[in-house]
């Protein structure tokens, strides 16, 4: 997953304790995510299903 995941999870726990709701998302394909965002903005027909997964998780 990556070397920063434990730090991100610790930070999320600390934020939760402070009353700030958090989610941690591990993006394994930033290129696919970026292409989907661009496609949704410009309507070039590329798949955007990944954005629905991020939003509704």
Contact map, one row per residue, 1 for C-alpha under 8 A:
111010000000000000000000010100000000000000000000000000000
111110000000000000000000000000000000000000000000000000000
111111000000000000000000000000000000000000000000000000000
011111110000000000000000000000000000000000000000000000000
111111111000000000000000010000000000000000000000000000000
001111111100000000000000000000000000000000000000000000000
000111111110000000000000000000000000000000000000000000000
000111111111000000000001000000000000000000000000000000000
000011111111100000000001000000000000000000000000000000000
000001111111110000000000000000000000000000000000000000000
000000111111111000000000000000000000000000000000000000000
000000011111111100000111000000000000000000000000000000000
000000001111111110000000000000000000000000000000000000000
000000000111111111000000000000000000000000000000000000000
000000000011111111111100000000000000000000000000000000000
000000000001111111111100000000000000000000000000000000000
000000000000111111110000000000000000000000000000000000000
000000000000011111110000000000000000000000000000000000000
000000000000001111111000000000000000000000000000000000000
000000000000001111111100000000000000000000000000000000000
000000000000001100111110000000000000000000000000000000000
000000000001001100011111000000000000000000000000000000000
000000000001000000001111100000000000000000000000000000000
000000011001000000000111110000000000000000000000000000000
000000000000000000000011111000000000000000000000000000000
100010000000000000000001111100000000000000000000000000000
000000000000000000000000111111000000000000000000000000000
100000000000000000000000011111000000000000000000000000000
000000000000000000000000001111111000000000000000000000000
000000000000000000000000001111111100000000000000000000000
000000000000000000000000000011111110000000000000000000000
000000000000000000000000000011111111000000000000010000000
000000000000000000000000000011111111100000000000011000000
000000000000000000000000000001111111110000000000000000000
000000000000000000000000000000111111111000000100000000000
000000000000000000000000000000011111111100000111111000000
000000000000000000000000000000001111111110000001001000000
000000000000000000000000000000000111111111100000000000000
000000000000000000000000000000000011111111111111000000000
000000000000000000000000000000000001111111110001000000000
000000000000000000000000000000000000111111100000000000000
000000000000000000000000000000000000011111110000000000000
000000000000000000000000000000000000011111111100000000000
000000000000000000000000000000000000001101111100000000000
000000000000000000000000000000000000001000111110000000000
000000000000000000000000000000000011001000111111000000000
000000000000000000000000000000000001001000001111110000000
000000000000000000000000000000000001101100000111111100000
000000000000000000000000000000000001000000000011111110000
000000000000000000000000000000011001000000000011111111000
000000000000000000000000000000001001100000000001111111100
000000000000000000000000000000000000000000000001111111111
000000000000000000000000000000000000000000000000111111111
000000000000000000000000000000000000000000000000011111111
000000000000000000000000000000000000000000000000001111111
000000000000000000000000000000000000000000000000000111111
000000000000000000000000000000000000000000000000000111111
